[in-house]
């Protein structure tokens, strides 16, 4: 069965994801570290020790083909794609083999600028429209998932 995994450290759409997952009867797994520990009704929580990428490695080891992963981490999204999962960010952007390379390159360039003493503009403040875009995009993914469930090759 397809499941939804959430990179829950700082994820602003945990509640929306759980609510939509209930509608489609899919299990949700929250993965967070000890500094962001959370428990939500309707989801299993896995808490890992703090450490660079600790959540990412636990999450990617649990991804199966067709699973949906909510994350804003481009590196984690790339690993999920390699395992044939479907990563989506908190604003409804679905990561794909067509866009991940450009996103990773942009992240690399930004890191180089910061290491050189430069400053980068941070993300825009979250707005209600961002939640609506996320819910619409996740709903599309969930409908496709339900349509494909039980088909050969799944």
NUTIFI-289844 format. One line per 5 residues: number of its first residue (from 1); for each residue x, y, z of N, C-alpha, C, CB. Coordinates in nm, 2 decimals, padded with zeros to 4 digits. Atoms other than C-alpha are relative to their C-alpha. Glycine has a CB too. Layout:
NUM> X,Y,Z,X,Y,Z,X,Y,Z,X,Y,Z; ... $
This chain:
1> 00.08,-00.12,00.00,00.00,00.00,00.00,00.09,00.12,00.00,-00.09,00.00,00.12; -00.07,-00.13,00.00,00.12,00.35,-00.08,-00.02,00.07,00.13,-00.06,00.09,-00.11; 00.01,-00.07,-00.13,00.20,00.56,00.22,00.06,00.14,-00.03,00.09,-00.07,00.11; -00.05,-00.14,00.01,00.28,00.93,00.28,00.10,00.02,00.11,-00.12,00.11,00.01; -00.10,-00.03,-00.10,00.60,01.02,00.46,00.03,00.15,00.00,00.14,-00.08,-00.03 $
6> -00.02,-00.14,-00.01,00.66,01.36,00.59,00.13,00.03,00.07,-00.12,00.07,00.08; -00.12,-00.06,-00.06,01.00,01.53,00.66,-00.06,00.10,00.09,00.10,00.05,-00.11; 00.08,-00.08,-00.08,00.83,01.68,00.96,00.07,00.11,00.07,-00.07,-00.09,00.11; -00.07,-00.11,-00.07,01.10,01.90,01.10,-00.03,00.14,-00.07,00.16,-00.02,-00.01; 00.03,-00.13,00.05,00.96,02.25,01.04,-00.10,-00.01,-00.12,00.12,00.06,-00.05 $
11> 00.10,00.02,00.11,00.69,02.12,00.79,-00.13,00.08,00.03,-00.02,-00.14,-00.04; 00.12,-00.07,-00.04,00.40,02.37,00.78,-00.13,-00.07,-00.05,00.01,00.14,-00.06; 00.12,00.06,00.05,00.15,02.13,00.61,-00.03,-00.14,00.05,00.01,-00.01,-00.15; 00.03,00.13,-00.06,00.14,01.83,00.84,-00.15,-00.02,00.02,00.08,-00.01,00.14; 00.14,00.02,-00.02,-00.22,01.88,00.94,-00.08,-00.02,-00.13,-00.06,00.12,00.07 $
16> 00.07,00.01,00.13,-00.34,01.93,00.58,00.03,-00.14,-00.06,00.04,00.11,-00.10; -00.04,00.13,00.06,-00.15,01.62,00.47,-00.08,-00.12,00.07,00.15,-00.02,00.01; 00.07,00.11,-00.08,-00.30,01.40,00.75,-00.15,00.00,-00.04,00.02,00.02,00.15; 00.14,-00.01,00.03,-00.65,01.53,00.67,-00.03,-00.06,-00.14,-00.05,00.14,00.01; 00.02,00.05,00.13,-00.62,01.45,00.30,00.03,-00.15,-00.01,00.09,00.07,-00.10 $
21> -00.03,00.14,00.00,-00.46,01.11,00.37,-00.12,-00.08,00.06,00.13,-00.02,00.08; 00.11,00.07,-00.06,-00.76,01.02,00.58,-00.11,-00.02,-00.11,-00.06,00.08,00.12; 00.10,00.01,00.10,-00.99,01.09,00.29,00.03,-00.11,-00.10,-00.01,00.14,-00.08; -00.04,00.11,00.09,-00.79,00.85,00.07,00.04,-00.13,00.07,00.11,00.06,-00.09; -00.03,00.12,-00.08,-00.73,00.60,00.35,00.14,-00.05,-00.02,-00.10,-00.11,-00.04 $
26> -00.14,00.03,00.01,-00.35,00.62,00.33,00.07,00.03,00.13,00.06,00.08,-00.12; -00.08,-00.03,-00.13,-00.11,00.59,00.62,00.09,00.11,-00.02,00.07,-00.13,00.04; -00.09,-00.11,-00.01,00.10,00.88,00.72,00.11,-00.03,00.10,-00.07,00.14,00.03; -00.11,00.02,-00.09,00.44,00.86,00.88,00.07,00.13,00.01,00.10,-00.11,-00.05; -00.08,-00.12,-00.03,00.60,01.17,01.04,00.13,-00.04,00.05,-00.08,00.09,00.11 $
31> -00.13,00.03,-00.04,00.97,01.16,01.07,00.07,00.13,00.04,00.09,-00.08,-00.11; -00.06,-00.12,-00.05,01.14,01.42,01.29,00.11,-00.04,00.10,-00.11,00.08,00.08; -00.11,00.03,-00.10,01.44,01.46,01.52,-00.05,00.05,00.14,00.13,00.07,-00.04; 00.04,-00.02,-00.14,01.43,01.50,01.89,-00.02,00.15,00.03,00.11,-00.05,00.10; 00.03,-00.15,-00.03,01.43,01.89,01.87,-00.13,00.04,-00.06,00.12,00.08,-00.05 $
36> 00.13,-00.04,00.06,01.11,01.89,01.66,-00.10,-00.11,00.02,00.03,00.02,-00.15; 00.09,00.11,-00.02,00.93,01.59,01.81,-00.14,00.04,00.00,00.04,-00.07,00.13; 00.14,-00.03,00.00,00.56,01.59,01.74,-00.08,-00.13,-00.02,-00.03,00.09,-00.12; 00.09,00.11,00.01,00.27,01.35,01.76,-00.13,00.05,-00.04,-00.01,-00.08,00.14; 00.13,-00.04,00.06,-00.05,01.39,01.56,-00.09,-00.12,-00.01,00.02,00.08,-00.13 $
41> 00.09,00.10,00.02,-00.36,01.19,01.56,-00.02,-00.03,-00.15,-00.14,00.04,00.06; 00.01,00.03,00.14,-00.39,01.00,01.23,00.13,-00.03,-00.06,-00.07,00.10,-00.07; -00.13,00.03,00.06,-00.02,00.95,01.18,00.09,-00.07,00.10,00.07,00.14,-00.04; -00.10,00.06,-00.08,00.26,00.74,01.31,00.12,00.09,00.00,00.05,-00.14,-00.06; -00.11,-00.09,-00.01,00.56,00.93,01.44,00.13,-00.08,00.03,-00.02,00.10,00.11 $
46> -00.13,00.06,-00.02,00.92,00.82,01.41,00.10,00.11,00.04,00.06,-00.08,-00.12; -00.10,-00.11,-00.05,01.17,01.03,01.62,00.14,-00.06,-00.01,-00.04,00.05,00.14; -00.14,00.04,00.01,01.54,01.01,01.54,00.09,00.09,00.07,00.04,-00.01,-00.15; -00.09,-00.09,-00.07,01.84,01.15,01.71,00.04,00.12,-00.09,00.13,-00.08,00.04; -00.04,-00.12,00.08,01.95,01.50,01.61,00.13,-00.04,-00.07,00.02,00.12,00.09 $
51> -00.12,00.02,00.07,02.22,01.50,01.35,-00.02,00.04,-00.15,00.05,-00.14,00.01; 00.01,-00.05,00.14,02.29,01.63,01.00,-00.06,-00.12,-00.09,00.14,00.04,-00.06; 00.06,00.09,00.09,02.06,01.45,00.76,-00.06,-00.13,00.06,00.09,-00.04,-00.11; 00.04,00.12,-00.06,01.95,01.19,01.02,-00.15,-00.03,-00.04,00.00,00.02,00.16; 00.14,00.02,00.05,01.58,01.24,00.93,00.00,-00.05,-00.14,-00.08,00.12,00.02 $
56> 00.00,00.03,00.14,01.66,01.22,00.56,00.03,-00.15,-00.02,00.10,00.09,-00.07; -00.04,00.13,00.03,01.83,00.89,00.58,-00.10,-00.11,00.05,00.14,-00.03,00.07; 00.11,00.09,-00.05,01.56,00.72,00.80,-00.12,00.01,-00.10,-00.04,00.05,00.14; 00.12,-00.01,00.09,01.29,00.86,00.56,00.03,-00.08,-00.13,-00.03,00.15,-00.02; -00.03,00.06,00.13,01.46,00.75,00.24,00.01,-00.15,00.01,00.13,00.06,-00.06 $
61> -00.01,00.15,-00.02,01.52,00.40,00.38,-00.14,-00.06,00.01,00.08,-00.03,00.12; 00.14,00.05,-00.02,01.14,00.37,00.43,-00.08,00.02,-00.13,-00.07,00.06,00.12; 00.07,-00.03,00.12,01.04,00.49,00.08,-00.01,-00.12,-00.09,00.06,00.12,-00.07; 00.02,00.10,00.10,00.89,00.24,-00.16,-00.05,00.07,-00.13,-00.10,-00.11,00.05; 00.05,-00.05,00.13,00.80,00.29,-00.53,-00.14,00.05,00.02,00.01,-00.10,-00.11 $
66> 00.13,-00.05,00.00,00.50,00.52,-00.55,-00.04,00.07,00.13,-00.10,-00.11,-00.03; 00.03,-00.08,-00.12,00.51,00.66,-00.20,00.01,00.15,-00.02,00.10,-00.05,00.12; -00.01,-00.15,00.01,00.45,01.03,-00.16,00.08,00.05,00.12,-00.15,00.06,00.00; -00.08,-00.06,-00.10,00.70,01.23,00.04,-00.01,00.15,00.00,00.15,-00.04,-00.02; 00.01,-00.14,-00.02,00.64,01.58,00.17,00.13,00.05,00.06,-00.12,00.04,00.09 $
71> -00.13,-00.06,-00.05,00.97,01.77,00.20,00.03,00.13,-00.08,00.12,-00.10,-00.02; -00.05,-00.12,00.07,01.13,02.10,00.11,00.15,-00.01,-00.03,-00.03,00.13,00.08; -00.15,00.02,00.02,01.48,01.95,00.10,00.03,-00.06,-00.14,00.05,-00.10,00.11; -00.03,00.04,00.14,01.61,01.92,-00.26,00.08,-00.13,00.00,00.07,00.11,-00.08; -00.09,00.12,-00.01,01.87,01.66,-00.16,-00.08,-00.13,00.03,00.11,00.02,00.10 $
76> 00.09,00.11,-00.03,01.61,01.44,00.00,-00.09,-00.04,-00.11,-00.08,00.03,00.13; 00.08,00.03,00.12,01.38,01.48,-00.30,00.07,-00.07,-00.10,-00.05,00.14,-00.05; -00.07,00.07,00.10,01.65,01.36,-00.53,00.02,-00.15,00.04,00.14,00.07,-00.01; -00.01,00.14,-00.04,01.70,01.05,-00.32,-00.13,-00.07,-00.01,00.05,-00.01,00.15; 00.13,00.06,00.01,01.33,00.99,-00.31,-00.03,-00.04,-00.15,-00.11,00.09,00.05 $
81> 00.02,00.02,00.14,01.31,01.02,-00.69,00.08,-00.13,-00.05,00.05,00.12,-00.09; -00.09,00.12,00.04,01.60,00.76,-00.72,-00.07,-00.13,00.05,00.14,00.01,00.07; 00.07,00.12,-00.05,01.38,00.52,-00.52,-00.14,-00.01,-00.06,-00.01,00.00,00.15; 00.13,-00.01,00.07,01.08,00.60,-00.75,-00.12,00.04,00.08,-00.03,-00.14,-00.07; 00.10,-00.06,-00.08,00.89,00.78,-00.48,-00.04,00.13,-00.07,00.05,00.03,00.14 $
86> 00.05,-00.12,00.06,00.70,01.10,-00.55,00.01,00.11,00.11,-00.15,-00.01,-00.04; -00.01,-00.11,-00.10,00.83,01.41,-00.36,-00.08,00.12,-00.04,00.15,00.03,00.02; 00.08,-00.12,00.02,00.62,01.72,-00.32,00.04,00.10,00.11,-00.15,-00.02,00.00; -00.03,-00.09,-00.10,00.71,02.04,-00.14,-00.12,00.06,00.07,00.09,00.11,-00.05; 00.11,-00.06,-00.08,00.50,02.24,00.11,-00.08,00.10,-00.08,00.05,00.06,00.12 $
91> 00.07,-00.10,00.08,00.39,02.48,-00.17,-00.07,-00.07,-00.12,00.09,00.11,-00.05; 00.07,00.07,00.10,00.26,02.20,-00.40,00.09,-00.03,-00.13,-00.12,00.07,-00.05; -00.08,00.04,00.11,00.56,02.17,-00.63,00.04,-00.14,00.01,00.13,00.09,-00.01; -00.04,00.14,00.01,00.61,01.81,-00.74,00.14,00.00,-00.06,-00.10,-00.08,-00.08; -00.14,00.02,00.06,00.98,01.73,-00.78,00.00,-00.11,-00.10,00.10,-00.03,00.12 $
96> -00.01,00.10,00.11,01.07,01.54,-01.09,00.14,-00.01,-00.05,-00.10,00.03,-00.12; -00.13,00.01,00.06,01.36,01.41,-01.28,00.03,00.12,-00.10,00.01,-00.13,-00.08; -00.01,-00.11,00.09,01.30,01.71,-01.51,00.04,00.13,00.07,-00.12,00.02,-00.08; -00.03,-00.13,-00.07,01.34,01.98,-01.24,00.10,-00.01,00.11,-00.13,00.06,00.06; -00.09,00.02,-00.12,01.56,01.83,-00.96,00.14,00.05,-00.03,00.00,-00.14,00.04 $
101> -00.14,-00.04,00.03,01.89,01.90,-01.13,00.02,00.15,00.01,00.05,-00.05,-00.14; 00.00,-00.15,-00.01,01.82,02.27,-01.17,-00.01,00.05,00.14,-00.11,00.06,-00.09; 00.02,-00.04,-00.14,01.70,02.30,-00.81,00.12,-00.03,00.08,-00.12,-00.08,00.06; -00.12,00.03,-00.07,02.01,02.12,-00.68,00.11,00.09,-00.03,00.04,-00.15,-00.02; -00.10,-00.09,00.05,02.23,02.34,-00.89,-00.02,00.14,00.07,00.00,00.02,-00.15 $
106> 00.03,-00.12,-00.07,02.06,02.65,-00.75,00.03,00.00,00.15,-00.15,00.04,-00.02; -00.04,00.01,-00.14,02.11,02.53,-00.40,00.15,00.00,00.02,-00.06,-00.14,00.06; -00.15,00.00,00.00,02.48,02.47,-00.47,00.05,00.14,-00.01,00.05,-00.09,-00.10; -00.04,-00.14,00.03,02.52,02.82,-00.61,-00.02,00.09,00.12,-00.07,00.06,-00.12; 00.04,-00.08,-00.12,02.34,02.98,-00.31,00.10,-00.03,00.12,-00.14,-00.03,00.04 $
111> -00.10,00.04,-00.11,02.57,02.78,-00.07,00.13,00.07,-00.02,00.01,-00.15,00.01; -00.13,-00.07,00.04,02.88,02.91,-00.25,00.00,00.15,00.03,00.03,-00.03,-00.15; 00.02,-00.15,-00.03,02.75,03.27,-00.22,00.01,00.02,00.15,-00.13,00.05,-00.06; 00.00,-00.02,-00.15,02.69,03.23,00.15,00.13,-00.03,00.06,-00.11,-00.09,00.06; -00.14,00.03,-00.05,03.03,03.07,00.21,00.09,00.11,-00.03,00.05,-00.13,-00.07 $
116> -00.09,-00.11,00.04,03.19,03.36,00.03,-00.04,00.13,00.07,-00.01,00.03,-00.15; 00.03,-00.12,-00.08,03.02,03.60,00.28,-00.12,00.07,-00.06,00.11,00.10,00.00; 00.12,-00.06,00.06,02.72,03.69,00.05,-00.12,-00.04,00.08,-00.01,-00.04,-00.14; 00.12,00.03,-00.07,02.37,03.70,00.17,-00.11,-00.03,-00.11,-00.05,00.12,00.08; 00.11,00.04,00.09,02.07,03.54,00.01,-00.14,00.04,00.06,00.00,-00.16,-00.03 $
121> 00.13,-00.04,-00.05,01.71,03.65,00.04,-00.07,-00.13,00.05,-00.09,00.07,-00.11; 00.07,00.12,-00.05,01.51,03.40,00.25,-00.13,-00.02,-00.06,-00.02,00.02,00.16; 00.13,00.03,00.06,01.18,03.24,00.16,-00.10,00.11,00.04,-00.05,-00.14,00.04; 00.11,-00.09,-00.03,00.87,03.46,00.15,-00.09,-00.06,00.11,-00.09,00.02,-00.13; 00.09,00.04,-00.11,00.63,03.45,00.44,-00.11,-00.08,-00.06,-00.06,00.13,00.08 $
126> 00.11,00.09,00.05,00.38,03.17,00.41,-00.13,00.07,00.00,00.00,-00.13,00.09; 00.14,-00.06,00.01,00.03,03.27,00.30,-00.10,-00.11,-00.02,00.00,00.10,-00.13; 00.10,00.10,00.01,-00.30,03.09,00.30,-00.01,-00.06,-00.15,-00.14,00.06,00.03; 00.00,00.05,00.13,-00.28,03.06,-00.08,00.11,-00.11,-00.02,00.03,00.11,-00.10; -00.10,00.10,00.00,00.04,02.85,-00.03,-00.06,-00.14,00.04,00.12,00.03,00.08 $
131> 00.07,00.12,-00.05,-00.17,02.60,00.17,-00.10,-00.05,-00.10,-00.07,00.03,00.13; 00.10,00.05,00.10,-00.44,02.59,-00.10,00.07,-00.06,-00.12,-00.08,00.12,-00.05; -00.08,00.06,00.11,-00.18,02.52,-00.37,00.05,-00.13,00.04,00.12,00.10,-00.04; -00.05,00.13,-00.05,-00.03,02.24,-00.16,-00.11,-00.10,00.00,00.06,00.02,00.14; 00.11,00.10,-00.01,-00.37,02.08,-00.10,-00.05,-00.04,-00.13,-00.11,00.07,00.08 $
136> 00.05,00.03,00.13,-00.47,02.10,-00.46,00.10,-00.10,-00.07,-00.01,00.13,-00.09; -00.10,00.08,00.06,-00.14,01.95,-00.58,00.00,-00.14,00.07,00.14,00.06,00.01; 00.00,00.13,-00.07,-00.15,01.67,-00.31,-00.12,-00.08,-00.04,00.01,00.02,00.15; 00.12,00.07,00.04,-00.51,01.59,-00.40,00.01,-00.06,-00.14,-00.12,00.10,00.00; -00.02,00.06,00.13,-00.41,01.54,-00.76,00.09,-00.13,00.01,00.07,00.10,-00.10 $
141> -00.09,00.12,-00.02,-00.13,01.30,-00.65,-00.07,-00.11,00.06,00.12,00.04,00.09; 00.07,00.11,-00.07,-00.36,01.11,-00.42,-00.10,-00.06,-00.09,-00.07,00.06,00.12; 00.09,00.05,00.10,-00.62,01.07,-00.69,00.07,-00.10,-00.10,-00.08,00.11,-00.08; -00.08,00.09,00.09,-00.36,00.93,-00.93,00.04,-00.13,00.07,00.13,00.08,-00.05; -00.04,00.12,-00.08,-00.23,00.70,-00.66,-00.11,-00.10,00.02,00.05,00.05,00.14 $
146> 00.11,00.09,-00.02,-00.57,00.56,-00.59,-00.04,-00.07,-00.13,-00.12,00.07,00.06; 00.04,00.06,00.14,-00.64,00.51,-00.97,00.10,-00.11,-00.04,00.00,00.11,-00.10; -00.10,00.09,00.04,-00.31,00.33,-01.01,00.02,-00.12,00.10,00.14,00.07,00.00; -00.02,00.11,-00.10,-00.34,00.11,-00.70,-00.06,-00.13,-00.06,-00.08,00.03,00.13; 00.05,00.13,00.05,-00.38,-00.26,-00.79,00.03,-00.02,-00.15,-00.14,-00.01,00.03 $
151> -00.03,00.03,00.14,-00.27,-00.21,-01.15,00.13,-00.07,-00.01,00.00,00.14,-00.08; -00.13,00.07,00.01,00.01,-00.43,-01.28,00.11,00.10,-00.01,-00.01,-00.09,-00.13; -00.11,-00.09,00.00,00.35,-00.28,-01.24,00.01,00.09,00.11,00.01,00.07,-00.13; 00.00,-00.09,-00.11,00.26,-00.10,-00.93,00.09,-00.05,00.11,-00.14,00.02,00.06 $
